[in-house]
Amino acid sequence: MTQLDALLDDLRAESAELDGLVAGLDAAGLATATPAVGWTIAHQLSHLAWTDRWSLLAATDPEGFGAAVQREFATGFDALEEGAAEGVGEDPAKLLDRWRDGRERLAAALAAVPADVRLPWFGPPMKAPSMATARLMETWAHGQDVADALGVVREPGDRLRNVAHLGVRTMGFALALHGLPADRPIRVELVAPSGEAWSWGPEQAPDRVSGPALDFCLLVTQRRHPDDLALTAVGPTAQAWLPIAQTFAGPPGAGRAPRG
């Protein structure tokens, strides 16, 4: 099994877990508010379907993707909100079918992308495994919002390593987005749900982040405020990074208020 095959399997499993939460919801259930301000469960699913649609375009028609970005994002990121709003009031079966069909078409398209090809995106171009990782991260993050809205506590698993990896890889992007230097290496040491130790970065780096992998993933996807998480940051770069960490392309997110 290739790295891409394994990532696509994880993406399908993550999507199936979220599907299990929403499959039985009626229109009133889909209208349940989530922790994302102004977004219902329908917004969350529609946003995933919208992003899968853009990802599919990037994988199958890179030139068309570039032209569509210039056309639809010329005045800002309104298209993102419009994509999420497509699902509001949509027939539940139609919304779910749209999301399911799009994610399967995307998985098939990514599986066919040559290993050396970089796909265009709203951030830096990426190869198919990185695109699959990004889709898994977003599915997990929006799934967290849905779970929180429904009062469900999800059991974390080792698929979180993909989310954590992306969180580490986007450190430089997050710092640069805020005009901060990213010239000091950071050692990230996390405890996986299984108890395994995960790590990134030079072992002797003076700047360090440590804690539970779940907490780190909640932070870098901006699903929890740092004050609500058991993460430790040592060193100026690590301490500057954690409050602004983001795994997604585009402008800085507003983050979440402390639950406290």
Backbone hydrogen bonds in HBPLUS format (Angstrom, degrees):
<---DONOR---> <-ACCEPTOR-->    atom                        ^
c    i                          cat <-CA-CA->   ^        H-A-AA   ^      H-
h    n   atom  resd res      DA  || num        DHA   H-A  angle D-A-AA Bond
n    s   type  num  typ     dist DA aas  dist angle  dist       angle   num
A0006-ALA N   A0002-THR O   3.03 MM   4  6.34 161.8  2.07 152.6 156.8     1
A0007-LEU N   A0003-GLN O   2.98 MM   4  6.24 156.8  2.03 149.4 156.0     2
A0008-LEU N   A0004-LEU O   2.86 MM   4  6.09 160.7  1.90 156.0 160.9     3
A0009-ASP N   A0005-ASP O   2.95 MM   4  6.19 150.1  2.04 145.8 154.2     4
A0010-ASP N   A0006-ALA O   2.98 MM   4  6.26 155.6  2.04 145.0 151.5     5
A0011-LEU N   A0007-LEU O   2.80 MM   4  6.08 152.4  1.88 147.2 155.7     6
A0012-ARG N   A0008-LEU O   2.92 MM   4  6.12 159.0  1.96 145.6 150.7     7
A0013-ALA N   A0009-ASP O   2.96 MM   4  6.22 156.0  2.02 146.2 153.1     8
A0014-GLU N   A0010-ASP O   2.85 MM   4  6.08 155.8  1.91 149.3 155.9     9
A0015-SER N   A0011-LEU O   2.92 MM   4  6.10 160.6  1.96 149.9 155.2    10
A0016-ALA N   A0012-ARG O   2.85 MM   4  6.03 153.6  1.92 145.3 153.1    11
A0017-GLU N   A0013-ALA O   2.99 MM   4  6.21 148.5  2.09 143.3 151.0    12
A0018-LEU N   A0014-GLU O   3.17 MM   4  6.49 160.6  2.21 147.8 151.9    13
A0019-ASP N   A0015-SER O   2.81 MM   4  6.02 155.9  1.86 148.0 156.1    14
A0020-GLY N   A0016-ALA O   2.94 MM   4  6.15 146.4  2.06 141.9 149.7    15
A0021-LEU N   A0018-LEU O   2.93 MM   3  5.19 135.6  2.13 103.5 116.1    16
A0022-VAL N   A0018-LEU O   3.25 MM   4  6.61 143.5  2.39 148.5 158.3    17
A0022-VAL N   A0019-ASP O   3.16 MM   3  5.28 126.0  2.47  97.8 111.1    18
A0023-ALA N   A0019-ASP O   2.83 MM   4  5.53 142.0  1.98 159.2 163.5    19
A0025-LEU N   A0022-VAL O   3.05 MM   3  5.36 169.4  2.06 118.9 122.0    20
A0029-GLY N   A0026-ASP O   3.04 MM   3  5.13 115.6  2.47  98.1 113.9    21
A0030-LEU N   A0026-ASP O   2.93 MM   4  6.25 158.1  1.97 158.8 165.0    22
A0031-ALA N   A0027-ALA O   3.11 MM   4  6.27 127.3  2.40 135.3 148.6    23
A0031-ALA N   A0028-ALA O   3.20 MM   3  5.05 135.4  2.41  91.4 103.8    24
A0032-THR N   A0029-GLY O   3.11 MM   3  5.40 162.4  2.14 111.7 114.4    25
A0042-ALA N   A0030-LEU O   2.87 MM  12  4.96 145.5  1.99 153.6 142.8    26
A0041-ILE N   A0032-THR O   2.97 MM   9  5.85 133.5  2.19 150.1 163.9    27
A0034-THR N   A0039-TRP O   2.95 MM   5  5.93 158.8  1.99 160.9 157.2    28
A0039-TRP N   A0036-ALA O   2.92 MM   3  5.46 162.3  1.95 143.5 143.4    29
A0044-GLN N   A0040-THR O   3.12 MM   4  6.51 158.0  2.17 148.7 154.0    30
A0045-LEU N   A0041-ILE O   3.03 MM   4  6.36 165.2  2.06 158.7 160.6    31
A0046-SER N   A0042-ALA O   2.91 MM   4  5.98 161.8  1.94 150.2 156.2    32
A0047-HIS N   A0043-HIS O   2.79 MM   4  5.93 152.1  1.87 149.5 157.0    33
A0048-LEU N   A0044-GLN O   3.12 MM   4  6.43 155.8  2.18 144.5 150.3    34
A0049-ALA N   A0045-LEU O   2.98 MM   4  6.29 159.5  2.02 149.3 154.9    35
A0050-TRP N   A0046-SER O   2.80 MM   4  5.99 154.6  1.87 147.3 154.8    36
A0051-THR N   A0047-HIS O   2.88 MM   4  6.09 160.7  1.91 153.0 157.2    37
A0052-ASP N   A0048-LEU O   2.90 MM   4  6.10 155.4  1.97 147.5 154.7    38
A0053-ARG N   A0049-ALA O   3.00 MM   4  6.21 146.3  2.12 140.1 149.2    39
A0054-TRP N   A0050-TRP O   3.11 MM   4  6.50 153.4  2.18 146.0 152.2    40
A0055-SER N   A0051-THR O   2.85 MM   4  6.07 156.9  1.91 148.5 155.7    41
A0056-LEU N   A0052-ASP O   2.81 MM   4  5.99 155.4  1.87 148.2 154.6    42
A0057-LEU N   A0053-ARG O   3.08 MM   4  6.33 153.1  2.15 142.1 149.1    43
A0058-ALA N   A0054-TRP O   2.96 MM   4  6.26 156.2  2.02 148.2 154.5    44
A0059-ALA N   A0055-SER O   2.96 MM   4  6.22 149.1  2.06 146.7 155.0    45
A0060-THR N   A0056-LEU O   2.98 MM   4  6.09 140.9  2.14 145.6 155.4    46
A0061-ASP N   A0057-LEU O   2.72 MM   4  5.30 153.3  1.79 148.0 153.3    47
A0065-PHE N   A0061-ASP O   2.86 MM   4  6.16 148.1  1.96 154.5 165.1    48
A0066-GLY N   A0062-PRO O   3.10 MM   4  6.40 160.7  2.14 148.6 151.8    49
A0067-ALA N   A0063-GLU O   3.08 MM   4  6.39 162.7  2.11 151.1 155.3    50
A0068-ALA N   A0064-GLY O   2.92 MM   4  6.04 156.6  1.97 146.0 152.7    51
A0069-VAL N   A0065-PHE O   2.92 MM   4  6.15 154.8  1.98 154.6 161.2    52
A0070-GLN N   A0066-GLY O   3.12 MM   4  6.37 166.0  2.14 149.7 152.9    53
A0071-ARG N   A0067-ALA O   3.04 MM   4  6.22 149.1  2.14 142.6 151.4    54
A0072-GLU N   A0068-ALA O   2.82 MM   4  5.89 170.8  1.83 155.2 157.4    55
A0073-PHE N   A0069-VAL O   2.90 MM   4  5.45 148.7  2.00 145.7 150.7    56
A0076-GLY N   A0073-PHE O   3.34 MM   3  5.17 169.0  2.35 102.6 105.8    57
A0080-LEU N   A0077-PHE O   3.12 MM   3  5.57 141.8  2.28 108.1 117.6    58
A0082-GLU N   A0078-ASP O   2.94 MM   4  6.22 158.4  1.99 153.9 161.1    59
A0083-GLY N   A0079-ALA O   2.87 MM   4  6.00 147.9  1.97 140.8 148.6    60
A0084-ALA N   A0080-LEU O   3.13 MM   4  6.48 153.7  2.20 147.0 153.4    61
A0085-ALA N   A0081-GLU O   2.95 MM   4  6.15 150.6  2.04 145.3 153.8    62
A0086-GLU N   A0083-GLY O   3.37 MM   3  5.37 149.6  2.47  96.1 104.6    63
A0088-VAL N   A0085-ALA O   3.10 MM   3  5.33 155.5  2.16 109.1 116.5    64
A0090-GLU N   A0087-GLY O   3.14 MM   3  5.07 160.7  2.18 110.8 115.5    65
A0094-LYS N   A0091-ASP O   2.95 MM   3  5.23 116.7  2.37 106.3 122.3    66
A0095-LEU N   A0091-ASP O   2.94 MM   4  6.21 161.9  1.97 163.6 169.6    67
A0096-LEU N   A0092-PRO O   2.98 MM   4  6.15 171.2  1.98 155.4 157.8    68
A0097-ASP N   A0093-ALA O   2.92 MM   4  6.00 158.3  1.96 143.7 150.4    69
A0098-ARG N   A0094-LYS O   2.90 MM   4  6.04 153.8  1.97 145.6 152.9    70
A0099-TRP N   A0095-LEU O   3.00 MM   4  6.27 160.1  2.04 151.8 156.7    71
A0100-ARG N   A0096-LEU O   2.86 MM   4  6.03 167.4  1.88 153.3 157.2    72
A0101-ASP N   A0097-ASP O   2.87 MM   4  5.89 167.3  1.88 149.2 153.2    73
A0102-GLY N   A0098-ARG O   3.08 MM   4  6.07 160.5  2.12 140.8 146.7    74
A0103-ARG N   A0099-TRP O   3.07 MM   4  6.23 160.6  2.11 151.2 155.6    75
A0104-GLU N   A0100-ARG O   3.19 MM   4  6.35 155.6  2.26 146.9 153.1    76
A0105-ARG N   A0101-ASP O   3.00 MM   4  6.18 160.4  2.04 151.6 157.2    77
A0106-LEU N   A0102-GLY O   2.96 MM   4  6.09 153.2  2.04 143.8 151.3    78
A0107-ALA N   A0103-ARG O   3.04 MM   4  6.20 160.2  2.08 141.4 146.4    79
A0108-ALA N   A0104-GLU O   3.11 MM   4  6.33 159.8  2.15 147.8 152.5    80
A0109-ALA N   A0105-ARG O   3.01 MM   4  6.20 153.7  2.08 143.3 150.8    81
A0110-LEU N   A0106-LEU O   2.85 MM   4  6.08 164.1  1.87 161.8 165.1    82
A0111-ALA N   A0107-ALA O   3.08 MM   4  6.19 153.3  2.15 142.6 149.7    83
A0112-ALA N   A0109-ALA O   3.10 MM   3  5.29 141.7  2.26 100.9 111.8    84
A0113-VAL N   A0110-LEU O   3.15 MM   3  5.25 161.5  2.18 106.9 112.6    85
A0117-VAL N   A0114-PRO O   3.16 MM   3  5.56 169.4  2.17 118.8 121.7    86
A0119-LEU N   A0126-MET O   2.50 MM   7  5.13 171.2  1.51 144.6 142.1    87
A0126-MET N   A0119-LEU O   2.86 MM   7  5.13 152.3  1.93 142.1 147.5    88
A0130-SER N   A0127-LYS O   3.03 MM   3  5.45 120.0  2.40 108.6 123.1    89
A0131-MET N   A0127-LYS O   3.00 MM   4  6.34 153.5  2.07 152.7 161.2    90
A0132-ALA N   A0128-ALA O   2.89 MM   4  6.15 159.8  1.93 156.6 161.4    91
A0133-THR N   A0129-PRO O   2.94 MM   4  6.15 152.2  2.02 142.2 150.0    92
A0134-ALA N   A0130-SER O   2.90 MM   4  6.12 156.0  1.95 146.6 152.9    93
A0135-ARG N   A0131-MET O   2.98 MM   4  6.26 153.8  2.05 148.2 154.9    94
A0136-LEU N   A0132-ALA O   2.94 MM   4  6.16 152.1  2.02 145.1 153.0    95
A0137-MET N   A0133-THR O   2.86 MM   4  6.11 162.3  1.89 151.8 156.6    96
A0138-GLU N   A0134-ALA O   2.99 MM   4  6.21 162.6  2.02 146.6 150.9    97
A0139-THR N   A0135-ARG O   2.92 MM   4  6.03 156.8  1.97 143.5 150.4    98
A0140-TRP N   A0136-LEU O   2.88 MM   4  6.09 160.6  1.92 152.6 157.8    99
A0141-ALA N   A0137-MET O   2.87 MM   4  6.09 161.6  1.91 151.0 156.4   100
A0142-HIS N   A0138-GLU O   2.89 MM   4  6.00 173.0  1.90 153.5 155.5   101
A0143-GLY N   A0139-THR O   2.85 MM   4  5.79 142.3  2.00 135.6 147.4   102
A0144-GLN N   A0140-TRP O   2.88 MM   4  6.16 135.0  2.08 140.0 151.6   103
A0144-GLN N   A0141-ALA O   3.12 MM   3  5.07 126.4  2.42  91.2 104.8   104
A0145-ASP N   A0141-ALA O   3.26 MM   4  6.70 150.4  2.36 142.2 148.7   105
A0146-VAL N   A0142-HIS O   3.02 MM   4  6.36 156.4  2.08 146.1 152.4   106
A0147-ALA N   A0143-GLY O   2.82 MM   4  6.04 162.4  1.85 148.3 153.4   107
A0148-ASP N   A0144-GLN O   2.86 MM   4  6.05 160.6  1.89 150.3 155.6   108
A0149-ALA N   A0145-ASP O   2.94 MM   4  6.14 154.0  2.01 144.1 151.5   109
A0150-LEU N   A0146-VAL O   2.99 MM   4  6.26 145.6  2.11 147.8 157.0   110
A0151-GLY N   A0147-ALA O   2.94 MM   4  5.98 109.7  2.45 138.3 155.6   111
A0152-VAL N   A0147-ALA O   2.81 MM   5  4.83 161.5  1.84 148.6 147.2   112
A0151-GLY N   A0148-ASP O   3.20 MM   3  5.01 153.5  2.27  96.6 104.6   113
A0160-LEU N   A0157-GLY O   3.17 MM   3  6.13 168.9  2.18 122.8 126.3   114
A0161-ARG N   A0158-ASP O   3.13 MM   3  5.73 165.6  2.15 113.8 117.7   115
A0162-ASN N   A0159-ARG O   3.07 MM   3  5.87 146.3  2.19 120.9 126.8   116
A0163-VAL N   A0160-LEU O   3.00 MM   3  5.10 116.0  2.42  99.7 115.2   117
A0164-ALA N   A0160-LEU O   2.86 MM   4  6.14 167.3  1.87 163.5 166.9   118
A0165-HIS N   A0161-ARG O   2.83 MM   4  5.93 157.4  1.88 145.7 152.1   119
A0166-LEU N   A0162-ASN O   3.12 MM   4  6.33 158.1  2.17 142.1 147.3   120
A0167-GLY N   A0163-VAL O   2.92 MM   4  6.20 149.4  2.01 145.4 154.9   121
A0168-VAL N   A0164-ALA O   2.99 MM   4  6.35 148.9  2.09 150.3 157.6   122
A0169-ARG N   A0165-HIS O   2.92 MM   4  6.18 164.4  1.95 151.5 156.2   123
A0170-THR N   A0166-LEU O   3.02 MM   4  6.10 140.1  2.18 146.5 154.5   124
A0171-MET N   A0168-VAL O   3.14 MM   3  5.42 164.4  2.17 115.4 117.1   125
A0174-ALA N   A0170-THR O   3.01 MM   4  6.26 162.8  2.04 156.6 160.4   126
A0175-LEU N   A0171-MET O   3.02 MM   4  6.29 165.4  2.04 158.6 162.3   127
A0176-ALA N   A0172-GLY O   2.92 MM   4  6.02 166.0  1.94 150.0 154.4   128
A0177-LEU N   A0173-PHE O   2.92 MM   4  6.03 149.2  2.02 146.0 154.6   129
A0178-HIS N   A0175-LEU O   3.06 MM   3  5.36 140.8  2.22 103.8 114.7   130
A0180-LEU N   A0175-LEU O   2.86 MM   5  4.96 166.8  1.88 144.3 140.5   131
A0179-GLY N   A0176-ALA O   2.95 MM   3  4.83 165.3  1.98 106.3 109.4   132
A0187-ARG N   A0207-ASP O   2.92 MM  20  6.30 166.1  1.94 148.6 150.6   133
A0209-VAL N   A0187-ARG O   2.83 MM  22  6.29 152.4  1.91 159.8 164.7   134
A0188-VAL N   A0200-TRP O   2.89 MM  12  5.15 163.1  1.92 145.0 150.8   135
A0200-TRP N   A0188-VAL O   2.91 MM  12  5.15 144.8  2.03 143.3 152.3   136
A0189-GLU N   A0209-VAL O   2.84 MM  20  6.25 164.6  1.86 162.4 167.0   137
A0211-GLY N   A0189-GLU O   3.22 MM  22  6.84 136.7  2.42 152.5 160.7   138
A0190-LEU N   A0198-TRP O   2.79 MM   8  5.11 166.1  1.81 152.2 157.0   139
A0198-TRP N   A0190-LEU O   2.86 MM   8  5.11 173.7  1.87 154.0 156.0   140
A0191-VAL N   A0211-GLY O   3.04 MM  20  6.28 146.8  2.15 137.8 145.6   141
A0213-ALA N   A0191-VAL O   2.90 MM  22  5.37 170.1  1.90 138.3 135.0   142
A0192-ALA N   A0196-GLU O   2.77 MM   4  5.12 169.2  1.78 166.7 165.5   143
A0195-GLY N   A0192-ALA O   2.82 MM   3  5.05 156.3  1.88 111.3 119.4   144
A0205-ALA N   A0202-PRO O   3.15 MM   3  5.32 168.3  2.17 112.4 114.8   145
A0208-ARG N   A0234-VAL O   2.84 MM  26  5.08 152.7  1.92 139.6 148.3   146
A0234-VAL N   A0208-ARG O   2.79 MM  26  5.08 161.3  1.83 153.0 157.2   147
A0210-SER N   A0232-THR O   2.95 MM  22  5.29 150.0  2.04 144.7 153.6   148
A0232-THR N   A0210-SER O   2.86 MM  22  5.29 161.9  1.90 154.5 159.6   149
A0216-PHE N   A0212-PRO O   3.08 MM   4  6.43 159.0  2.13 151.8 157.8   150
A0217-CYS N   A0213-ALA O   2.93 MM   4  6.18 160.6  1.97 154.1 158.9   151
A0218-LEU N   A0214-LEU O   2.90 MM   4  6.16 159.1  1.94 153.5 159.5   152
A0219-LEU N   A0215-ASP O   2.97 MM   4  6.17 145.3  2.09 143.2 152.7   153
A0220-VAL N   A0216-PHE O   2.94 MM   4  6.23 171.3  1.95 161.3 160.7   154
A0221-THR N   A0217-CYS O   3.14 MM   4  6.11 144.4  2.27 143.2 151.0   155
A0223-ARG N   A0218-LEU O   2.76 MM   5  4.97 159.9  1.80 163.9 165.4   156
A0222-GLN N   A0219-LEU O   2.83 MM   3  4.92 155.3  1.89 108.8 115.8   157
A0247-THR N   A0220-VAL O   3.05 MM  27  5.86 123.8  2.38 156.6 154.5   158
A0228-ASP N   A0225-HIS O   2.92 MM   3  5.56 157.1  1.97 122.1 129.1   159
A0229-LEU N   A0226-PRO O   3.15 MM   3  5.37 166.8  2.16 115.8 117.5   160
A0239-GLN N   A0235-GLY O   2.95 MM   4  6.05 160.8  1.99 154.8 160.9   161
A0240-ALA N   A0236-PRO O   2.98 MM   4  6.05 142.3  2.12 137.4 146.9   162
A0241-TRP N   A0237-THR O   2.92 MM   4  6.03 144.6  2.04 145.6 155.4   163
A0242-LEU N   A0238-ALA O   3.26 MM   4  6.39 170.7  2.27 157.7 156.3   164
A0244-ILE N   A0241-TRP O   2.93 MM   3  5.53 144.9  2.06 121.0 131.5   165
A0245-ALA N   A0241-TRP O   2.92 MM   4  5.68 111.7  2.40 154.2 168.7   166
A0245-ALA N   A0242-LEU O   3.47 MM   3  5.21 164.2  2.50 100.6 105.0   167
